[in-house]
Amino acid sequence: MTIYEFNERFPDEHSCRMDMKERREKEGLTCKKCGSSDLHFLESRYVWHCNNCKHRTTIKSGTVMHDSKLPVRVWYQCMMLMMMTKKAISAHEMRRQLGMKNYRPVWEMMHKIRDAMGQRDDRYGLQGMVEFDEGH
């Protein structure tokens, strides 16, 4: 996805949150409190409301974004920039690209994303004969 395509698909916070909603519902949601799958989405608050125990689950709850005050679109932008560059991007450069003032939240966000990517990669292993080639 190019930067232009990203901005077309995710022009604002609402579009990112609704994308996240669809992805989470596709995976299947259950209430953290009672385990019920009888949930409905309150779009005005971006939360799922459990019809059984009345517990509410936010869009970010249980994700890499949990407890973050940063907008979902900033997370999406950061993930996109991290994935589209061949070489690692520094937190200072990411802060500059995202137009943010503070370094620390960007650094923390990038580390959470890298950790999540590493956990995903741990689920896949090479099997059989593997051949490595020198790359320069």
N, C-alpha and C positions, 0 to 999 in steps of 0.2 A: 504494500500500500504506500503510495506516495504521500507527501505532506498535503498536497492539494486534495487527494482522495480522502485523506483523514479529515480534513476540515469540511469537506462536503458531507461526509457521513456523520461527523460529530461536531456540528457547529456551535453547540452550547451544552451546558450542564445537564439539561433535561434529556437530550438525546443520548448522552453517555449513561445516565441513570436508567433510562428505559432499555438500553442495550444490556446493561448489567442485570436488570430485572428478568429479561427474556433468557439470558444465559443461566441465571440461577434457577429459574423455574424449569428450564430444560433438564437440568441436572437432578431436579427433584428437591423440594423443600419440606422440612418437617419442623414443627415447633420445638425450640430448644428446651422449653419448660415441661411440656406434657407429651411430646412426640407425635402429636396429631398432624395429619397432612391436610386437614380442613382449614386452609388459610385463604384469606382474600387480601388483595393488594389495595392500599389506600394511596392513590397516586398523588394526592395533595400533600402527603407527608413522606412519600417514598418508603413506606413500611408495609410489611405483611402483618395482618391482624389474625390471630388464632381465634377461630369461631368456638373452640372448645374451652380454653382457659383465659382468653382475652389478652394473652401475652403478645407483645409487638416485637418484630424483628426488623431491623433496619437493613437498607441496601448493602451497607458495608460490613455488617455483622458476620463474623465467621470467615472473612476474607482477609487478604493481605492488607486491605485498607482499614481494617477494624481499628477503632479508636483514633483514626486520623481526622484532623480538622481540615485537611486539604480537600479541595473539591475533587470529585470523581474525574472530571475532565483533565485536571492536572496529572492525576495518576495515569490516565489513558495516554496523554501526551508524552509523559516520561517513558512509559512502556514502549510506545511507538518509536521514540528516539533511540532507546536502548537497543531495540531489535533491528532497526534499519541501518545502524552503523556497523561496519566490519570490525573496527577497533573499539576498545572500551572508551566510553565517554566519561570524563571526570565529573564529579559533583559540582565543581565550580562552573564548568561549561554548561551542565544541565541547568543550573540555577540561572545562568545568563540566558539560555535558550527559552526557558519557561517564564522569564521576566519576573523572577522572585527576588526579594530583598535578602532573605536569610538563607544561609548555607545549611545549617543543621537540619531543618525539615527535609530538604532535598536529599542530603546525605542519607538520612534515615529511610526515606522512601526508596531510594535506590538500593540500599542494603536489604530491605524487606523484599523487593522485587527479585534481587539476585538470589536470596535465600529460597524464595518460592520456585524460581526457575531451577535451582539446584535440586530441590526436593522432587520436582517433576522429572528431572533427568535421572535421578536415582532409581526411578521405577523401570527404566529401560536399560537393558544390558546387552552387550555384544555376545554373540554365541558363534560357535564353530570357528573356522579359520578366519583370522582378521589380518589384513595386510596394511601396513603403514607405509606411506611414501613421504620422503623429505619434501617439505614445502619451503620455498624461499620467497 
